[in-house]
Amino acid sequence: MRVLLADDEHLIRGALAALLALEEDLTVVAEAASGPEAVAMARAHAPDVAVLDLQMPGADGVQVATELRDELPACRTMIVTSHARPGHLKRALAAGVRGFVPKTASAQQLAEIIRAVHAGTRYVDPELAADAISTGDSPLTAREAELLNLAANGAPVAEIAERVSLTPGTVRNYLSAATAKLGAENRHAAARMARERGWL
């Protein structure tokens, strides 16, 4: 089985590669430290399974999984994370991710999950699944989430409006609606709350 490992933490990625190399049926064919690099490596090496860190520079694991699903449908994807939020799991499943695993898993468990994912089985860590069910769905529309995400990074309303081709007044209305839905005191608090729940 040909495996791609993508994680921006070099020590973790190197340790995983070394441990997976001990498995007779698994070969790490490529490693990547960012989202765009993961996509490029997948195109170059056509792995059977891509093991993606959730949070990487350039594009997160879910964005990479979405690109790979469209470009390399034979490549199965799985997410490994230390910061899972319920909304991340839902986004990952919607992107066709077959495995969602905490970084607390052992190398042996990870190897077994890679095999299962390659065989077409889905694996979701039970604790992460329970959290996702208890948190519920995001009340935000796609546009509200998009604008809240831009606001979370500190962009002023005028800049957000320009980036999404809306008037500043329309952007303010969307941000106010999102803030009200979350019961937050301002858009920054709303963005923080939505991120904590994995809705952004």
Residue pairs with C-beta under 8 A, 6 or more apart in sequence:
1 25
1 26
1 27
1 48
1 49
1 114
1 115
1 118
2 27
2 29
2 45
2 46
2 47
2 48
2 49
3 20
3 26
3 27
3 28
3 29
3 47
3 48
3 49
3 50
3 51
3 114
4 28
4 29
4 30
4 31
4 32
4 38
4 41
4 42
4 45
4 47
4 49
4 50
4 51
4 75
5 13
5 16
5 17
5 20
5 28
5 30
5 31
5 32
5 51
6 13
6 31
6 32
6 33
6 34
6 35
6 37
6 38
6 41
6 50
6 51
6 52
6 53
6 56
6 61
6 64
7 13
7 16
7 33
7 52
7 53
7 56
7 80
8 33
8 34
8 53
8 55
8 56
8 57
9 53
10 33
12 103
13 31
13 33
16 51
16 107
16 110
17 28
17 31
19 107
19 110
19 111
20 26
20 28
20 107
20 110
20 111
20 114
21 27
21 28
22 107
23 111
25 115
26 111
26 114
26 115
29 45
29 47
30 41
30 42
30 44
30 45
30 47
31 41
32 38
32 40
32 41
33 56
33 57
34 56
34 57
34 58
34 59
35 56
35 57
35 58
35 59
35 60
35 61
35 63
35 64
36 58
36 59
37 58
38 50
38 52
38 56
38 59
38 64
39 59
39 64
39 67
39 68
39 71
42 50
42 64
42 68
42 71
42 72
42 75
43 71
43 72
46 72
46 74
46 75
47 75
48 74
48 75
48 76
48 118
49 75
49 76
49 77
49 78
49 114
49 117
49 118
50 64
50 65
50 68
50 75
50 76
50 77
50 78
51 78
51 80
51 110
51 114
52 61
52 64
52 65
52 77
52 78
52 79
52 80
53 61
53 79
53 80
53 81
54 60
54 61
54 62
54 79
54 80
54 81
54 83
54 84
54 88
54 92
55 61
55 81
55 83
56 64
59 67
61 77
61 79
61 81
61 92
61 97
62 79
62 88
62 91
62 92
62 95
62 97
64 77
65 77
65 79
65 92
65 95
65 96
65 97
66 95
66 96
68 75
68 77
69 77
69 95
69 96
76 98
76 99
76 117
76 118
76 120
77 95
77 96
77 97
77 98
77 99
78 97
78 98
78 99
78 100
78 101
78 113
78 114
78 117
78 123
79 88
79 92
79 97
79 99
79 100
79 101
80 101
80 102
80 103
80 105
80 110
81 88
81 100
81 101
81 102
81 103
82 102
82 103
82 104
84 100
84 102
84 125
84 128
84 131
84 198
85 131
85 135
85 195
85 196
85 197
85 198
86 128
86 131
86 132
86 133
86 134
86 135
86 197
86 198
87 132
87 135
87 138
87 197
87 198
87 199
87 200
88 198
89 100
89 124
89 128
89 129
89 131
89 132
89 198
90 132
90 137
90 198
91 198
92 100
93 100
93 124
98 117
98 120
98 121
98 122
98 123
99 113
99 114
99 116
99 117
99 122
99 123
99 124
100 123
100 124
100 125
100 128
101 109
101 110
101 113
101 123
101 125
102 125
102 127
102 128
105 113
105 125
113 123
116 123
117 123
135 197
135 198
138 145
138 194
138 197
138 199
139 181
139 182
140 148
140 178
140 181
140 182
140 194
140 199
143 174
144 174
144 175
144 177
144 178
144 181
145 178
145 194
145 199
145 200
146 164
147 160
147 164
147 171
147 174
147 175
147 178
148 175
148 178
148 187
148 190
148 191
148 194
148 200
149 191
149 200
150 160
150 163
150 164
151 157
151 160
151 175
151 187
151 188
151 191
152 188
152 191
152 192
152 194
152 195
152 200
155 163
157 168
157 171
157 172
157 175
158 168
160 166
160 171
161 167
161 168
161 170
161 171
164 171
166 174
175 187
175 190
176 187
178 187
178 190
178 194
179 185
179 186
179 187
179 189
179 190
182 190
182 193
182 194
184 190
184 193
191 200
194 200
